[in-house]
Amino acid sequence: MKVASLELFKVPPRWLFLKVTTDEGLAGWGEPVVEGRAETVRTAVEELSGYLIGKDPFRIEDHFQVLYRGGFYRGGPVLSSAVSGIEQALWDIKGKALGVPVYELLGGAARDRIRVYSWIGGDRPAEVGEAAWSQMAAGFTAVKMNATEELHYIDSYGKVDAAAARLASVRETGGPGLDIGVDFHGRVHKSMAKVLARELEPYRPMFLEEPVLPENNEALREISRHTATPIATGERMFTRWGFKEVLKAGFVDVLQPDLSHAGGILETRKIAAMAEAYDVAIAPHCPLGPISLAASLQLDACTPNAFIQEQSLGIHYNEGSDLLDYLTDPGVFDYEDGYVALPTAPGLGIEIDEEKVRAAARVGHDWKNPVWRNPDGTVAEW
């Protein structure tokens, strides 16, 4: 069996899908995308595709080594995401060819199901209490919300109080049984992150996500001194080498690698094993599409220190198309009591509705994140 072709589909709301087909007609799907840079990643995949044509799709580790190390410049969001989507598709092919889910090829299942959480509140969080009630009614036992709007390097306690009040409303709605992840989204600078971490702690967040941007991870030492709440980060970190220093520093409690960014399924499994050695949990980042979620569930299945999974059903980014729209059997992602069962079908465990994908690709998208500014006109982190 040899790789015969790679085909890319840019589909709403903001996704890029990859279909890898073999000379025997077997196809695998991946999701190589950087949100807001879909065309850039498309070009990167196309540049890498020349190497893959005619190769054995089963040699996934060797292909990763060549695609990652074969260029003098390596890593970063674009190249790592391109490799991630290719790697996912190769695993999908291998699992289908052998008639087993991918996790059976990575040591087998270490659990029966994985807990999931849902987003509430949008980019500028509002009415989060009511949104939390809706998600609880839908069966979720955990949610995640953005902590703040834009914040300057030093900002007002009014914004801090507003963030605390929003979290308080969700805690009041959900009671002690609802777990609440709070995403700082890299919007917060070190000085304000210390203040926020202290002020939000009484409402018992499940974790504080990206308290600062990953390029400022050294600040996690100081922030962790101001709270007992678990610190989470990792969605903008790539390959095992990108996670090495933060694990060694010892100030992170939850790693959140994204399987469409960090290097794919096996690379993220290696990151998870590194984290396990440091007694750190895994909660894969996944505000993306169904292929990325399917890959994440394969990882969760065989990873003991994975404790919860992000998923994008109903997320504020999904305007026009949603998580289940491109699947022939949406029931594969049925959530029950806040959990999703492990996939049992071969490969990634999903079947893509290719007719819908091709029709949607004719529409395409040009999704870009907003550019925010502070009241003084300086650019703020989104």
C-alpha positions, 0 to 999 in steps of 0.5 A: 500500500502506498500514499497516492494523493493528498486533498485539502478542504477548507470548510466553514466555520474555520476548519481545514480537512485533509484526505489522504488516499492510498493506491488501494483506495483506502482513505484517512482524514486529518485536520491540519489547521491554525485558526485564522491561518488556514491558507498558510497551513494548506500551503505547508501541507502541499509543500510536504505532500511531495515527500509522502506520495508513493510512501508506505502510510504505515511508517508513521513514526519515520514520516514524522521524523522526516517531516519534522527534522527534514527541514532546517527550520522546524516546529512552530504553529504552521509546520507543526499543524501541517504535520499534525493533520498528516499524521492523524490521517495516516493513523486513520488509514492504519487503523482502518486497514487493520480493523481497529481503533487507533488507541488499540495500536497505542497500548489499548484502552486505559478507560471506558469513557472520558469526561467532556466539557462545554464552552459558555459565554463567548469571547466577551463573557456575559450571561454565563449563569444562564448559559451554565444552566443550559449546559447542565440541562444538556447533561454536562457536568463541566464547563469552561468560560473566558475570564475577562475581556481585554486587559492592559498590563495594569488595569482596573479592579472594576474589571477584576470584580466583574470577572469574579462576579461572572464566575460567582454567577456560574458557581451559584447556578451550578453549585459545588457539583459543576466544574468550571474551567476559567480561560485567561486566553493569554489576555492577561499580563503577569501583574493582573494574572496574580490579582485575578488568580487570588480573587477567583480562587474562592469560587473554586475553578477547576483550573486557570487556563493560560494565565499568561502567554506561553512566551511568558511561562516563567511568570507561572512561578510567581502566579502559582504562589498566589493561588492553589487553583491548578494552572493549565497551559499548552494549546500554543506549545508544539511537539515534546520539545516545546513542553520540556521546560514547563514540565521541568519548572514544575508550576503547571498542573494540567497540560493542554496540547492540541492534537491538530497543533502539537504534532499529532496523535503519537507526538501528543501521546509522548507529551502525555507520557512526559507529563505523567512522569511529572505527575501532571494531568492532560486535558487536550485542547480542541475547539476545532472540528470533528476530526480533531476531536476524534483524534483527541478521543483516541489519545484519551482512550489510552492515556491514564493522566487524561482527565477531561476533553474539550469539545466544540459543540455549540461553541461561539466560533461555530457559526454556520456549521457545527461539530456534527455537520460533516459526520455521517453518524453524529451519534459517535459523539453522543454525550451522557452524564458528562462523558463520551464513550470510547470510539469503537470503529476502526481508525479515528472512529468516525466517517466523514460525509465527503459529499457535504465536505466537498459542497462546503469547501466550495463555499470555504471561509476566511475566518480571522480572529478579531483585533482588540485594542485598549482604551488608549489605543494600544493593541490588546491580546485577544 
